[in-house]
Structure formats: structure tokens, C-alpha cells
Amino acid sequence: MRPEPAISDHLAAACHGSAERSAWLVNLPVVLNELRNRWSLAPGEPLTGEEAKCAWVEPVVRRDGQPAVLKLGLPHMEAEQEIDALRFWAGDPSVFLYETDSCLNAMLLERCEPGSTLRARPEEEQDEVIARLLRRIWRIPPDPHPFRPLAEMTAHWIAEAMEDNPDSWPDAGLVREGLRIFEELPRTASRSVLLATDLHAGNVRAARREPWLIIDPKPFFGEPAYDATQHLMNCERRMRASPVDTVNRFADLLELDRERVKLWAFARCAFDSRDDDAHTLAIARMLRPD
């Protein structure tokens, strides 16, 4: 049996404090060897950086010499239907899904080569690439489909916030306004599609089949305007300097209503400001609805 590389600090930290995730981590070596044997994989060195904090990810080579990626996702509410989404998009414009084991949340994926992330490109270029990718994935899956409504994720976040001590929030009124908007926006959406929900420059990889491919979706079915938020949250410098202009530029590239994107971005920033992040709090205050 091949000796396992040490678990990365990022992955260990993501499992700390959760009985379910700790059990997943304990079973990981056995599961890895079972999947490598079943799918005839020669493993390489696993990813250990920030990008692999919610999954075991390792480059592999298949029996026919084709490069691929083996991914085992840890228990994660938002990522429960990643396999279903990748199967639905079928490589347009995501990575291909070669093999799956839904019970183990295991995937054998197309390997992006050269594989560099979109983070290496200027943010204005990131805006354009991500906008094009999002407009392509926003499709309506045929009924019956397995995808949960976006309201389920926002309700999960509202419940998470309610477990906090509001006295610890730097601006409790702002947070409560964000939670109210989280509750309201899914009810007032005029259109629902399959969303990635976590599409940012780190989850877009350079490839040969297409210039850029999407990895690591956390799919929900809901309003397209929500899908603007993760990229915006990762554009910290521009959002601190001019959040309204940054939101408006990206909304226009996405061909979405500016005010809906702004409301979703405000709610995300207000929610995240609970952790006493001065930058996020400042952005939320500048985006706060009149």
C-alpha cells in the first residue's frame, strides 16, 4: 500500500471541531486506496494549498495514460450536489466528469492543463472571463431535478447567524438588515437558473479544450444576480475603493439588474461583517440600501 502524504494544515483545519468531518478524515486513506484500485489510477502529489481546504485533490494518471484529477469532497452543506451540477453542464464550460461515487462524494475529473488559475490575470480581465462563463452555465435543468433552491442556503446562513451572540457584532443593525435581505431576495426573484454560487478567479483554470474551465461548483437553483457575489467578494481592493462602481461594472457584463446585484453583495458583506472584519464592514456600509 502506498504511504499517504501528510494531511495538509488547510484540510485538517477544515475538519477540526466536526465529528462528521473528523470521521471522513480518518477513513480517507482507505477510501483513497479503494478508489485508486477501482479506477486504475497512478497517483501524484496531492494539492496542499488553500485551494484544497475542502477536499482531497490529487493529480492522477488513468490506465490509458490520460491525466485526470481525483477529488474527494469532505462533508459540506453547500457542495452536496457538485457531482449533479458537473453532470448537467457536461463540460460546457466546466471540467468533464469521468467517474463518480456519489456515496463517497468522489469524482474523477478532467485535468486542466496548463491549469493556472484566472487569479494570475488582471481583475478587469477576470470580470470579463467570469461573466462569460456565468452566462453560459445559467441554464434551467429539466424537471424533476435534484438541485436545492438558493433560499435553502440563505436560510442556512440566517440560522448560523442566529446562533451567534449579536452583542459581538460590530454593527448589529447592519447584520440584521443583511439577513432580512437574504430572506427577501429569493422570494422576489423573477428568474431562476442553476448557479455555481462559488465562482471566483481561483475556481477558473486555464485549459487546452477551452481557454478557461470552471471547477468546484457549489450548485443551487436560484437568481442569477446571486452568482455575481463570490467574484465581487474576492475583488477586495476595488470593492474597498469603489464598491458601487465595481458592482455596476460586473452587473453590466453579466447583463443583470444593477440593484439586484448590489442588494445581494450588500447582504453577503453584512453577513460576513459579523466576524469584525473592518474591510467587509466598510464595504457593507457603502452598499447599504437607502
Secondary structure, DSSP 8 states (H G I E B T S, - for coil): --------HHHHHHHTT-HHHHHHHHHHHHHHHHHHHHTT-EE-----SGGGSSEEEEEEE-TTS-EEEEEEE-S-GGGTTHHHHHHHHTTSSB--EEEEETTTTEEEEE--SS--BGGGS-HHHHHHHHHHHHHHH-----SS----BHHHHHHHHHHHHHTS-GGGSTTHHHHHHHHHHHHHHHHH-S--EEE-S---GGGEEE-SSSSEEE-----EEE-GGGGGHHHHHH-HHHHHH-HHHHHHHHHHHHT--HHHHHHHHHHHHHHHGGG--HHHHHHHHHH---
